[in-house]
Amino acid sequence: MDEPDESAIMKRERHLPPAKAQEWPPVIILNLFYSGLGIARDMAGCGVRVVGLSAHRHIYGNSTRRCDVRFSPNTQEQPEEFVEYLLQAAAELQGAVIFPTRDADVLFLDRFREELEPFFRLAVPPRQVLRRVIDKYALVEAAIAADVPVPRTTVVRTASDLAAAVVEVGFPCIVKPISSVHWRVANNWNLVGGQKAFRANNFAELQSEYERLARVRPELLLQEWIPGSVDQIVIWGGYVGDNSEPLAYFTARKIVQSPEDFGTGCVVKSEPIPDLPELTIRVWRALNYQGMAEVEFKRDTRDGKFKLIEINTRHWDWHQLGRASGVNLTWAAYCHLVGKFHTAPHRPIQHAKWVAEDALLMYIARSIYHREFHPLAVWTHVSGQRMYGIFDRNDPLPFLRYSIDLLPTFAKAVARQIFQRS
């Protein structure tokens, strides 16, 4: 590993206490689900101390050997306690890069920037940029300004807005929160049925959904439904540095998503998608973006255009898939944040797959329940070079922990779903 340019680090980070000679700042990971576990594995062998802070005592990631696991308060439910926890750890972990892994973590770091930035490097976009991305309508406006295609979109604030909105958007349409956090706070996630969005095929369905969802928050986003199967959803994933220039990236395509309309990608394939880098760079420049990003598009089968759906401002579940093409996004982010010059070698994007074991099992269970299960199709989806969300032969304990602690409970839930039909 090259020696760090100490003068560059001090120039970028004058507000931080100076690091000890020959010592790299540590890394702090907020929570150890798929994303956090992937970050810990990305940093393995880099010569950097990694600390994983877990607010959940019974998750598989707590068993990893790739970081020092500590239990901590929850950023969403106990934000003040967690700030105090970090400040108490500042003397030991001074200058650490903090990587969020959930939207709640991103919002926490943004809320407490002033308290934390004197002691840590926060891996979140600048505040004004972050707000434009979190607000889905503001993001649509930025994309339009950058000449990036988007679905027809409007905002409704009362039931009386629905008729005019339908004229603008059409059917079918998607109903979603203007900011995903609106449905994640307090008990709202349960009130909306644990779904990220809803599809309405006619005005009666739209009225019914709005009446239900408005109890959580009346201001909602209506967006045109883009036709096409799951494999028309494509992603640019990367880290954006100064002047909105990508430092490292790869492109990928969703193969299986569960639930299919608005679910989690449980099989994702990395592959070259030539149109995405240029489209994405336009968005970055319009936003003056800097930071980690997962940018999701869907190809509209009616006109062949890729249309921007959303941007994720942190590590996402399957970010490790880039490593199949020699792209370590975590290392690129770390080097940028500590002031180390980093140049990712340009390599062709290789075909490989990332599989979320538990999400795939649930997908199979739903297929069996609805009598749509096709074993050959599932095998085709997962065949070839692949990596997993939990299993790693060089770090086997998380999968073992998952199998012992969670799989029996999961199996019972699947059995109930299959055999206890109403």
C-alpha positions in Angstrom: 0.0 0.0 0.0 1.3 3.4 -0.9 2.2 5.8 1.9 -0.5 8.4 2.5 0.1 12.0 1.4 -0.1 13.6 4.9 -0.1 17.2 3.6 -3.1 16.4 1.3 -5.0 14.8 4.2 -4.4 17.7 6.5 -5.4 20.2 3.8 -8.7 18.5 3.2 -9.4 17.7 6.8 -8.0 20.5 9.0 -11.0 20.2 11.3 -10.0 16.7 12.3 -7.4 15.8 14.9 -4.1 14.8 13.2 -3.7 11.0 12.6 -0.7 9.2 14.2 2.3 8.8 11.9 2.0 5.8 9.5 -1.6 5.1 10.7 -4.6 5.1 8.4 -7.9 6.4 9.9 -10.3 3.6 10.9 -13.7 2.8 9.4 -17.0 2.7 11.3 -19.9 0.7 9.7 -23.4 1.5 10.9 -25.2 -1.9 11.1 -24.2 -5.2 9.7 -27.0 -6.4 7.4 -26.1 -7.2 3.7 -24.6 -3.7 3.0 -22.6 -3.5 6.2 -21.3 -7.0 5.9 -20.2 -6.2 2.4 -18.3 -3.1 3.5 -16.4 -5.1 6.1 -15.5 -7.7 3.5 -14.5 -4.9 1.0 -12.0 -3.6 3.6 -10.5 -6.9 4.4 -6.8 -6.9 3.7 -6.5 -3.2 3.3 -4.6 -2.6 6.5 -7.4 -0.4 8.0 -9.1 -1.0 11.3 -12.8 -1.6 10.8 -15.4 -1.3 13.6 -19.0 -2.5 13.0 -21.7 -0.9 15.2 -24.7 -3.1 15.4 -28.0 -2.0 16.9 -29.5 -5.5 16.4 -28.1 -8.2 18.6 -29.3 -11.3 16.7 -28.3 -10.6 13.1 -25.9 -12.7 11.0 -23.5 -9.9 10.4 -22.5 -9.7 14.1 -20.6 -13.0 13.6 -18.3 -11.7 10.9 -14.5 -12.0 11.4 -13.9 -9.0 9.1 -14.4 -6.3 11.7 -14.6 -5.6 15.4 -18.3 -5.8 16.2 -19.8 -3.6 18.9 -23.4 -3.1 20.0 -24.7 0.4 20.0 -27.9 2.4 20.1 -30.1 2.6 17.0 -29.7 5.7 14.8 -33.5 5.8 14.1 -35.0 5.0 17.5 -32.2 6.5 19.7 -30.5 9.2 17.8 -29.4 11.3 20.8 -28.0 8.3 22.6 -26.1 7.3 19.4 -24.5 10.7 19.0 -23.3 10.5 22.6 -22.0 7.0 21.9 -20.0 8.2 18.9 -18.6 11.2 20.7 -17.4 9.0 23.6 -15.6 6.8 21.0 -14.0 9.8 19.2 -10.8 9.7 21.2 -10.3 6.0 20.2 -11.5 6.3 16.7 -10.5 9.8 15.7 -10.8 10.7 12.1 -12.8 7.5 11.3 -14.7 7.3 8.1 -18.4 6.5 9.0 -20.3 4.5 6.4 -24.1 4.4 6.7 -26.0 1.4 5.5 -29.7 2.5 5.9 -31.6 5.6 5.0 -32.1 6.2 8.7 -28.3 6.2 9.1 -27.9 8.8 6.3 -30.5 11.1 7.8 -28.9 10.6 11.2 -25.5 11.7 9.9 -27.0 14.6 8.1 -28.9 15.8 11.2 -25.8 15.7 13.4 -23.2 16.9 11.0 -22.1 19.8 13.1 -21.6 17.6 16.2 -19.8 14.8 14.4 -17.7 16.4 11.6 -15.0 17.8 14.0 -14.2 14.2 14.9 -15.2 11.9 11.9 -15.4 11.8 8.2 -19.0 11.3 7.2 -19.7 9.3 4.0 -22.8 11.2 3.0 -23.4 13.7 0.2 -23.3 17.5 1.0 -26.5 18.6 2.8 -28.1 20.5 -0.1 -27.4 17.8 -2.5 -28.8 15.1 -0.2 -32.0 17.0 0.2 -32.5 17.3 -3.5 -32.1 13.5 -3.9 -34.2 12.5 -0.9 -37.1 14.6 -2.3 -38.2 12.5 -5.2 -39.9 15.3 -6.9 -36.9 17.6 -6.6 -34.8 14.7 -8.1 -37.2 14.5 -11.1 -36.9 18.2 -11.7 -33.1 17.9 -11.6 -33.1 15.1 -14.1 -35.4 17.0 -16.4 -33.0 20.0 -16.3 -30.2 17.6 -17.2 -32.1 16.2 -20.1 -32.4 12.8 -18.5 -35.6 10.9 -19.2 -38.0 10.4 -16.3 -41.5 8.9 -15.9 -44.4 11.5 -15.9 -44.6 12.7 -12.3 -46.7 15.0 -10.2 -47.5 15.6 -6.5 -50.9 15.4 -4.8 -51.6 17.0 -1.5 -55.4 16.4 -1.1 -57.9 14.0 -2.5 -59.2 16.8 -4.7 -55.9 16.8 -6.6 -56.3 13.2 -7.8 -58.4 13.9 -10.9 -56.0 16.5 -12.4 -53.0 14.3 -11.4 -54.4 11.4 -13.4 -54.7 13.5 -16.5 -51.0 14.4 -16.2 -49.7 10.9 -15.2 -52.2 8.4 -16.7 -52.9 4.8 -15.7 -51.5 2.6 -14.5 -49.6 4.8 -12.0 -47.5 4.4 -8.9 -48.3 6.0 -5.6 -45.2 6.5 -3.4 -44.0 8.9 -0.6 -42.2 12.1 -1.7 -39.4 10.9 0.6 -39.0 7.3 1.6 -38.4 8.3 5.2 -42.0 9.5 5.5 -43.1 5.9 5.5 -40.2 4.6 7.7 -40.6 6.7 10.9 -42.6 5.6 14.0 -45.2 3.0 13.1 -45.7 4.2 9.5 -44.0 1.2 7.9 -46.6 -1.1 9.4 -49.5 1.3 8.5 -48.5 1.2 4.8 -48.2 -2.6 4.8 -44.4 -2.7 4.6 -44.3 -1.7 0.9 -42.3 1.0 -0.8 -45.0 1.9 -3.3 -48.4 0.9 -4.7 -49.7 0.5 -8.2 -53.2 1.8 -9.2 -54.7 0.6 -12.4 -57.8 2.8 -12.4 -59.3 5.8 -10.5 -61.2 3.7 -8.0 -58.0 1.9 -6.9 -56.2 5.3 -6.8 -58.9 6.8 -4.6 -58.8 3.8 -2.3 -55.0 3.8 -2.0 -54.8 7.6 -1.4 -57.5 7.5 1.3 -55.5 4.8 3.1 -52.0 6.3 2.6 -53.1 9.9 3.4 -53.6 8.8 7.0 -49.8 8.5 7.2 -49.0 11.5 5.1 -51.4 13.3 2.7 -48.6 14.6 0.4 -47.8 11.8 -2.1 -46.0 11.3 -5.4 -47.9 10.0 -8.4 -45.7 8.6 -11.2 -46.3 7.0 -14.5 -45.9 3.2 -14.5 -43.1 2.1 -16.9 -44.1 -1.1 -18.6 -41.6 -4.0 -18.8 -40.3 -6.9 -16.8 -37.9 -6.9 -13.9 -34.9 -7.4 -16.2 -35.5 -4.0 -17.7 -34.4 -2.4 -14.4 -30.8 -1.4 -14.7 -28.4 0.2 -12.3 -25.3 2.4 -12.3 -23.5 1.9 -9.0 -20.4 3.8 -8.0 -18.6 6.5 -6.0 -18.5 10.1 -7.2 -15.6 12.3 -6.2 -14.8 16.0 -6.7 -16.4 17.9 -9.6 -19.0 15.2 -9.9 -16.6 12.8 -11.5 -17.0 9.1 -10.9 -14.0 7.5 -9.2 -15.2 3.9 -9.6 -18.4 2.3 -11.0 -20.0 -0.6 -12.6 -23.4 -1.3 -14.2 -25.9 -4.1 -13.5 -29.3 -5.5 -14.3 -31.9 -6.9 -11.9 -32.9 -10.5 -12.7 -35.2 -11.4 -9.8 -37.0 -9.0 -7.6 -39.3 -9.9 -4.7 -42.1 -8.8 -4.6 -41.9 -8.3 -8.3 -43.4 -4.8 -8.6 -41.6 -2.9 -5.8 -39.5 -5.4 -4.0 -35.8 -6.1 -3.2 -33.5 -7.3 -5.9 -32.6 -10.9 -4.8 -30.7 -11.8 -8.0 -28.7 -9.0 -9.7 -26.3 -9.4 -12.6 -23.3 -7.2 -13.4 -22.9 -6.5 -17.1 -21.9 -3.7 -19.5 -24.8 -1.2 -20.1 -23.2 1.4 -22.4 -25.9 4.1 -22.1 -25.9 4.4 -18.3 -22.6 6.2 -17.6 -23.3 9.2 -19.8 -26.9 9.5 -18.5 -25.7 9.3 -14.9 -22.9 11.8 -15.3 -25.6 14.3 -16.5 -27.5 13.8 -13.3 -24.4 14.2 -11.2 -23.5 17.5 -12.8 -27.0 18.8 -12.4 -26.9 18.0 -8.7 -23.2 18.8 -8.0 -23.2 15.3 -6.5 -20.4 13.8 -4.4 -20.6 10.4 -2.6 -21.7 6.8 -2.9 -24.6 6.2 -5.2 -26.9 3.6 -6.7 -28.8 5.0 -9.6 -31.8 3.0 -10.8 -33.3 3.3 -14.3 -36.0 1.3 -16.1 -36.0 0.8 -19.9 -39.3 1.9 -21.3 -40.2 -0.8 -23.9 -42.5 1.8 -25.7 -39.6 4.1 -26.7 -36.5 2.2 -25.7 -35.3 5.0 -23.3 -33.8 4.4 -19.9 -35.8 6.5 -17.4 -34.5 7.5 -14.0 -36.4 5.9 -11.1 -34.5 6.7 -8.0 -31.0 7.3 -6.4 -29.7 5.7 -3.3 -27.1 7.8 -1.4 -25.3 5.1 0.5 -24.0 1.6 0.1 -26.7 -0.7 -1.1 -27.3 -4.5 -0.6 -25.3 -5.8 -3.5 -22.5 -3.2 -3.9 -19.9 -6.0 -3.6 -20.9 -7.2 -7.0 -18.6 -4.6 -8.5 -15.6 -6.6 -7.2 -16.3 -9.2 -9.9 -15.0 -6.5 -12.3 -12.2 -5.4 -10.0 -14.2 -2.4 -8.6 -14.0 -2.0 -4.9 -16.4 1.0 -4.2 -15.7 1.0 -0.5 -12.0 1.4 -1.0 -12.5 4.2 -3.6 -14.8 6.0 -1.1 -12.4 5.5 1.8 -9.4 6.8 -0.2 -11.3 9.9 -1.3 -12.6 10.7 2.2 -9.1 10.4 3.8 -7.4 12.4 1.0 -5.5 9.5 -0.6 -5.2 9.7 -4.3 -7.0 6.8 -5.9 -7.3 5.7 -9.5 -9.5 2.7 -10.3 -8.1 0.8 -13.3 -10.6 0.8 -16.1 -11.6 -2.8 -16.7 -14.5 -4.3 -18.7 -17.5 -5.1 -16.6 -17.7 -8.8 -16.1 -20.9 -10.9 -16.0 -21.4 -12.1 -12.5 -24.4 -12.4 -10.1 -25.2 -11.5 -6.6 -27.8 -13.6 -4.7 -29.7 -12.7 -1.6 -30.2 -16.2 -0.1 -33.2 -15.4 2.2 -35.0 -13.1 -0.3 -34.6 -15.7 -3.0 -36.1 -18.4 -0.7 -39.1 -16.1 -0.1 -39.4 -15.6 -3.8 -39.5 -19.3 -4.3 -42.0 -19.8 -1.5 -44.3 -17.2 -3.1 -44.0 -18.9 -6.5 -44.9 -22.3 -5.0 -47.9 -20.7 -3.2 -49.2 -19.2 -6.4 -48.3 -22.4 -8.4 -45.9 -20.4 -10.6 -42.7 -22.2 -9.5 -40.4 -23.2 -12.4 -37.2 -24.9 -11.0 -35.3 -24.6 -14.3 -36.1 -20.9 -14.6 -34.8 -20.3 -11.0 -31.6 -22.3 -11.8 -31.1 -20.2 -14.9 -31.4 -17.1 -12.8 -28.7 -18.0 -10.3 -26.3 -20.1 -12.5 -22.9 -18.9 -13.4 -20.3 -16.9 -11.5 -22.0 -15.6 -8.3 -21.6 -14.3 -4.8 -24.0 -14.1 -1.9 -25.3 -11.6 0.4 -24.5 -13.6 3.5 -22.4 -16.7 2.5 -18.7 -16.2 2.0 -16.3 -19.1 2.2 -13.6 -16.8 3.6 -16.0 -15.5 6.3 -18.4 -18.4 7.0 -19.7 -17.6 10.5 -22.4 -15.1 9.4 -24.1 -17.8 7.2 -23.8 -20.3 9.9 -25.3 -17.9 12.4 -28.1 -17.2 9.9 -28.8 -20.9 9.4 -28.9 -21.7 13.1 -30.9 -18.7 14.3 -33.1 -17.5 11.5 -33.6 -20.3 9.0 -36.0 -22.4 11.2 -38.2 -19.4 11.9 -38.1 -18.6 8.2 -39.0 -22.2 7.3 -42.0 -22.1 9.6 -43.2 -18.8 8.0 -42.8 -20.4 4.5 -44.7 -23.5 5.6 -47.6 -21.4 6.9 -47.7 -19.4 3.7 -47.8 -22.6 1.6 -50.1 -24.9 3.6 -52.4 -22.6 5.5 -54.3 -21.1 2.6 -57.4 -19.2 3.2 
